[in-house]
Structure formats: C-alpha cells, structure tokens
Amino acid sequence: MAPNGRDIRVGLDRLVAGMTGLKHEGRFHEPNLDGSAGDYISFDSWEWPQGVGLYGLIRLWLFTGRDDLRLLVENWYAARLDSGLPQLNVNTTAPMLGLSVLWAKTRDPRWQPLLDQWADRVISEMGRTPEGGFEHHVSDKVNDNELWDDTLYMVALFLASYGQASGRRELIDEASRQFLVHARYLADTHTGLWFHGWTFDGRHNFAEARWARGNAWVTAGILDLFDLAEMAKPVKDYLLGVLVAQVDALLPLQASSGAWRTLLDDNTSYEEISATAGIGYGLLKGYRLGLGTPAWQAAGLRALQAVMENIDETGTVLNVSYGTRMGHDLQFYKDIPIQPTGYGQALAILCLSEALHHVGAEGQAA
C-alpha cells in the first residue's frame, strides 16, 4: 500500500532529526585548497550538502509554517556568519539558495547585505568557460574549463531566486544563461538524459556517465527554476522541452523497487536513493504544475515508496552515494561509497513534502 499523509508527516519529522544529527566521523579526509579541513557531512559545516539540506528545511517550513524549522535555519545562518564564511566557489554558494528563499519570505534585514554581496561576487569573480558557463571550481579542487550539471543547483538557482526576490533582473538573466549553456553541452541528444560533465579541453563528456544524481539536479532544478523566478517565455519553453525529453528517458529506467540506479542505464550499478528522491520530487512537482502527464505522477509515487523504505528509525536516509567527483570511466561511479549526507536528507524532504500534495489519507493518488 502506498504511504498515506500521516506516514509521510512522520517520515518528515524523522528526516529533520536525521539531518541535524549528521556528524563527520573521520571516514573521509578531504582537505580544502586553503588548508582547512573539508566536512561534507556535519550539519554545522558551510558546504554544498548542508546548503541543499537547508533549502529542503526551508521548503518544508514554507509548506508547514512550523516556526521551529524557521528558527533552526535562522540560527544556523547566524552562527555561520559569526564564525566567518569560506571562500566563494560553486559549492560554497549552495547555502545562499536557502537564505534567499528565507529572505524572500521574511525580509529580515540581517540577510540582504550578504545576499547582495555574494550575488555580485558570483557574477564578477566566478571562473568562466568559453560561452560564459561557470567553471565548476570547488573547495578542494579547481576544474578549469569544465561544466558540471551540479552547478545549476548550487549556483544558478540562487541567482534566479534572489534576482526575483530583490528585483534584480540581471541575476535571473544570468541564471537563464547558465541553464542554456549547460544544456547545450550536457544534455545527451541521443537519449535525452544528461551527462555528468563536459570539458572544453579536448571537448568531450569525460566518461559519458548518465549519472543519476546529476540528472536529479536537472529534473528538480528546472522545475524549481520555474518556481523561483519568472523566466522569459523562449527560455522556459526551451527548458521545458529539455525536461520532457529527459523524463521520457527516465521513466523506462525506473527499477521495479521505484528507485533509479546510480548509472541510469547500467543495470549492474546500485540503486541510489538521493537521486530517486530528487527525480521523484521533480516528477510529482511537474505533474502538479500541469507540465507532465499522469505517468509522471505514477512514477513519482513509486519513487516516494522507495525513498520511504530507505529511511531508518533514526531518520537517516540510507543508500545515498557520497559526493561524486568527475569520473573518467563508468566503474568510478559504481565504486562511490554509500554515506548518509545532508543532500540525501534534503532531497528526501523535498520528495515527501511534495508528495503531500498528491497522496490522500489512505495513500491513494489525490
């Protein structure tokens, strides 16, 4: 039987507890380029997994109106500002998305100076590839002349969100440009799926990995883009066509469990739940917004079932692959270890929150 609304709300409470309880336990040693210790797991670190996590919490707050979630997020940002922020790069920009969505709702004057300054620096300082795409420079590695699909969720959505909230149209235009440039080089015209990355050095897509979580950033990201900002009609129409082509390719690749595999088109790769949650969220949201067919909703609800079956009693999302660098062969993706993370928690929160629009009291599609 499909989960009902009560089951989903219980799951959401557990997911929040699981996210805030995440700790770096020394399994991974990934020092940053500035010599500081990299922490991509603990809730109190300013990095991209935590940034996606905060966005999930804020979306849940907007849906439920729970003041405890708002206070949790506000206290997180206040504490990080007091302790000092890291250097700007693609991944350290990720927490700015949640802050932008928070500020758009509360207009708390504490946040706008930081939002303006960070947006200005993204535009003026972030490395660029040919054709103006953001190079995927991160805290522990410089990736010159490379486009990664992750960049859209970590940077472009922030620009779109804050541009809309602040009336800075140039930020929305830059977000649009990034989605268009990345789609040009990462969307596989043969299958409709997206490749993980592209390099202008040699002009190729590395291992040509049709990586599940990368595709989830795109499915969720295009629909969140439409939600966060008013896009020019030609841009929206183009990106909607890209999204439909991707979903048409994703639906036949969904496993019988409701999950997708970490390499979408490789049945020997493991089923991966963060990607399943992100894709499921996008499918359900796309159907609710009138952009997809009933098949989108049905697949999204199957993904929801798979996600909920992978939440343990502590609220931790299981079978989430750890942060994934660019692979030069497909085996690399199949060897990425499993590790609970903030983005796993957040994508599950987004999936379950969206599902409340679709599931009735007894679990039937609403």
C-alpha positions in Angstrom: 0.0 0.0 0.0 1.3 3.5 -0.9 2.2 5.8 2.1 -0.6 8.0 3.4 -0.4 11.5 4.5 0.2 10.6 8.2 3.0 8.2 7.3 4.7 11.0 5.2 4.5 13.5 8.0 6.0 11.1 10.4 8.8 10.5 7.9 9.4 14.2 7.5 9.8 14.6 11.3 12.4 11.8 11.3 14.2 13.3 8.3 14.7 16.6 10.0 16.1 14.9 13.1 18.3 12.7 11.0 19.7 15.8 9.1 20.6 17.8 12.2 22.2 14.8 13.8 24.7 14.2 11.0 28.4 14.2 12.1 31.7 13.8 10.3 33.2 10.7 11.8 36.5 10.8 10.0 35.7 8.3 7.3 36.7 10.7 4.6 39.7 13.0 4.6 39.3 15.7 2.0 41.3 18.9 2.9 40.4 22.1 1.2 42.8 24.0 -1.0 43.2 26.7 1.7 44.4 24.0 4.1 41.2 23.8 6.1 39.5 20.5 6.8 36.7 19.6 4.4 33.5 18.5 6.1 30.8 17.5 3.7 28.6 15.6 6.2 28.2 17.5 9.5 25.1 19.8 9.7 27.1 22.7 11.0 29.5 23.0 8.0 29.1 25.6 5.3 29.2 23.5 2.2 27.0 22.2 -0.6 25.5 19.2 1.1 24.4 21.4 4.0 23.3 24.1 1.5 20.9 21.7 -0.2 19.8 20.5 3.3 18.9 24.0 4.4 16.9 24.5 1.2 14.9 21.4 2.0 14.2 22.6 5.5 13.1 26.0 4.3 10.8 24.4 1.7 9.3 22.3 4.5 8.9 25.4 6.6 7.1 27.2 3.8 4.8 24.2 3.4 4.0 23.6 7.0 4.5 27.0 8.6 6.4 25.4 11.5 8.3 28.1 13.4 10.7 25.6 14.9 12.1 25.0 11.4 12.4 28.7 10.6 14.3 29.3 13.9 16.5 26.3 13.3 17.5 27.7 9.9 17.9 31.3 11.1 20.1 30.2 14.0 22.2 28.1 11.6 22.9 31.1 9.3 23.6 33.5 12.3 26.1 31.1 13.8 27.9 30.6 10.5 28.1 34.3 9.9 29.5 34.8 13.4 32.2 32.2 12.8 33.2 33.5 9.3 32.3 32.3 5.8 34.6 30.3 3.5 35.9 31.4 0.2 33.5 31.8 -2.7 33.2 28.9 -5.2 30.4 26.8 -6.8 29.8 24.6 -3.8 30.1 27.3 -1.1 27.4 29.2 -2.9 24.8 26.4 -2.3 23.8 27.7 1.2 22.8 31.0 -0.4 19.8 29.5 -2.1 18.1 28.7 1.1 19.0 32.1 2.6 17.5 33.8 -0.5 14.2 31.8 -0.2 14.1 32.6 3.5 14.7 36.3 2.9 12.1 36.5 0.2 9.5 35.4 2.8 10.7 37.2 5.9 12.6 40.3 4.5 14.8 40.0 7.6 17.3 42.9 7.2 20.1 40.7 8.6 20.4 38.8 5.3 20.2 41.2 2.4 23.7 42.7 2.5 25.2 39.2 2.4 22.9 38.1 -0.4 23.7 41.2 -2.5 27.5 40.9 -1.9 27.5 37.2 -2.7 25.5 37.6 -5.9 27.7 40.4 -7.0 30.8 38.3 -6.5 29.3 35.3 -8.3 28.8 37.5 -11.3 32.2 39.2 -11.2 34.5 36.6 -9.7 33.4 33.1 -10.6 35.5 31.4 -13.2 34.0 31.2 -16.7 34.3 28.6 -19.5 34.0 29.6 -23.2 30.5 30.7 -23.8 30.2 32.1 -20.3 29.4 29.0 -18.3 30.5 28.9 -14.6 33.6 26.7 -14.2 33.0 24.0 -11.5 35.6 25.3 -9.0 35.0 23.8 -5.6 36.7 24.0 -2.2 39.1 21.2 -2.7 39.7 21.3 -6.5 39.9 23.7 -9.4 38.2 22.3 -12.5 39.3 24.7 -15.3 37.1 24.8 -18.5 34.7 22.2 -17.0 30.9 22.3 -16.8 29.2 20.0 -14.3 25.4 19.6 -14.0 25.7 20.1 -10.2 26.5 23.8 -10.8 22.9 24.6 -11.9 21.5 23.6 -8.5 24.4 25.1 -6.4 24.7 28.5 -8.1 22.1 29.2 -10.8 19.0 28.6 -8.6 20.4 31.1 -6.1 20.8 33.8 -8.7 17.3 33.1 -10.0 15.7 33.1 -6.6 17.5 36.2 -5.3 17.0 38.0 -8.6 13.3 37.5 -8.4 13.0 38.4 -4.7 15.2 41.6 -5.0 14.0 42.8 -8.4 17.5 42.3 -9.9 16.6 41.1 -13.4 20.2 40.7 -14.4 20.6 37.8 -11.9 17.6 36.0 -13.4 19.2 36.5 -16.9 22.5 35.0 -15.7 20.7 32.0 -14.2 18.9 31.6 -17.6 22.2 31.8 -19.4 23.7 29.1 -17.2 20.9 26.7 -17.7 21.1 27.2 -21.5 24.9 26.8 -21.7 24.9 23.7 -19.5 22.0 22.2 -21.5 24.0 22.7 -24.7 26.9 20.7 -23.6 25.4 18.3 -21.0 22.1 17.2 -22.4 22.6 14.0 -24.4 20.8 14.5 -27.7 20.8 10.7 -28.3 19.0 9.6 -25.1 17.5 12.8 -23.6 19.4 12.1 -20.3 22.2 14.4 -19.1 25.9 13.7 -18.8 27.7 14.5 -15.6 30.2 16.9 -17.1 31.9 18.5 -20.1 35.4 19.8 -20.7 36.4 22.3 -23.3 40.0 20.9 -23.0 39.5 18.2 -25.7 35.8 18.9 -25.9 34.3 15.7 -24.5 31.9 14.5 -21.8 34.5 12.5 -19.8 33.1 9.0 -19.3 29.8 10.0 -20.8 28.2 9.0 -17.5 24.5 9.4 -17.4 24.7 9.7 -13.6 21.5 9.6 -11.6 22.1 12.3 -9.0 23.3 14.7 -11.7 20.1 14.0 -13.6 18.1 14.6 -10.4 19.7 18.0 -10.0 18.4 18.8 -13.5 14.9 17.3 -13.1 14.4 19.1 -9.8 16.4 22.2 -10.8 14.4 23.1 -13.9 11.1 22.8 -12.1 12.5 24.8 -9.1 13.8 27.4 -11.6 10.3 27.9 -12.9 9.0 28.2 -9.4 11.6 30.6 -8.1 11.7 33.2 -10.9 9.7 34.5 -13.9 11.6 33.2 -16.9 11.4 34.7 -20.4 9.0 32.6 -22.4 11.5 31.4 -25.0 13.9 30.2 -22.2 11.1 28.5 -20.3 9.7 26.8 -23.5 13.2 25.6 -24.4 14.0 24.2 -20.9 10.6 22.6 -20.7 11.4 20.7 -23.9 14.7 19.6 -22.5 12.9 18.4 -19.3 10.3 16.5 -21.2 13.0 14.7 -23.2 14.8 13.8 -20.0 11.7 12.5 -18.3 10.7 10.4 -21.3 14.1 8.7 -21.0 13.9 8.4 -17.2 10.6 6.7 -16.9 11.5 3.4 -18.6 14.7 3.2 -16.5 12.9 3.2 -13.1 13.6 -0.1 -11.3 10.8 -2.3 -10.0 11.5 -1.0 -6.5 10.7 2.5 -7.6 14.4 3.6 -7.5 16.8 4.6 -10.2 20.4 3.3 -10.4 23.4 5.4 -9.9 24.3 5.0 -13.6 20.8 5.3 -15.0 21.3 3.0 -18.0 23.6 0.4 -16.3 21.6 -2.4 -14.6 24.8 -3.6 -12.8 25.1 -0.3 -10.8 23.4 0.1 -7.5 20.1 1.7 -6.7 20.7 5.2 -5.3 18.1 7.0 -3.1 19.2 10.6 -3.2 18.7 10.6 -7.0 15.5 8.7 -6.6 14.2 11.3 -4.2 15.3 14.2 -6.4 13.7 12.7 -9.6 10.6 11.7 -7.7 10.3 15.3 -6.3 10.6 16.7 -9.8 8.1 14.3 -11.4 5.5 15.0 -8.7 6.0 18.7 -8.9 5.9 18.7 -12.7 2.6 16.9 -12.7 1.1 19.2 -10.1 2.2 22.3 -12.1 0.4 20.9 -15.2 3.7 20.3 -17.1 3.6 16.4 -17.1 1.3 13.5 -17.7 -0.2 11.1 -15.2 2.7 8.8 -15.9 4.9 11.4 -14.2 2.8 11.3 -11.0 2.7 7.5 -11.0 6.5 7.2 -11.3 6.9 9.9 -8.7 4.7 8.0 -6.2 6.7 4.8 -6.8 9.9 6.8 -6.1 8.3 8.1 -2.9 7.7 4.5 -1.8 11.3 3.6 -2.5 12.5 6.6 -0.5 10.3 5.9 2.5 11.5 2.3 2.6 15.1 3.7 2.9 14.5 5.9 5.9 15.7 4.2 9.1 14.4 4.6 12.6 16.8 7.5 13.3 15.5 9.4 10.3 18.7 8.7 8.3 18.3 8.2 4.5 20.1 5.0 3.5 21.7 4.0 0.2 22.9 7.5 -0.6 26.1 7.8 -2.6 28.8 10.1 -1.3 29.9 13.3 -3.1 31.0 12.3 -6.5 33.8 13.9 -8.5 34.1 13.7 -12.2 34.6 10.1 -13.3 36.9 9.3 -16.3 35.4 5.8 -16.5 32.0 4.3 -15.6 33.3 2.0 -13.0 34.3 5.0 -10.9 30.6 5.8 -10.4 29.8 2.2 -9.4 32.5 2.3 -6.8 31.3 5.5 -5.0 30.7 4.5 -1.3 27.4 4.8 0.5 27.2 7.5 3.1 24.4 9.5 4.8 24.6 13.1 3.8 22.7 16.4 4.1 21.7 16.3 0.4 20.3 12.8 0.9 18.2 14.1 3.8 17.1 17.2 1.9 16.1 15.5 -1.4 14.0 13.1 0.7 12.4 16.1 2.5 11.6 17.7 -0.9 10.2 14.4 -2.2 8.0 13.8 0.9 6.9 17.4 1.1 5.8 17.4 -2.5 4.0 14.1 -2.1 1.6 15.6 0.5 0.0 17.4 -2.5 -0.6 14.0 -4.2 -1.5 11.4 -1.5 -4.8 11.2 0.3 -5.4 9.9 3.8 -5.4 6.2 2.7 -2.5 6.5 0.3 -4.4 6.8 -3.0 -3.3 9.4 -5.5 -5.1 12.7 -4.8 
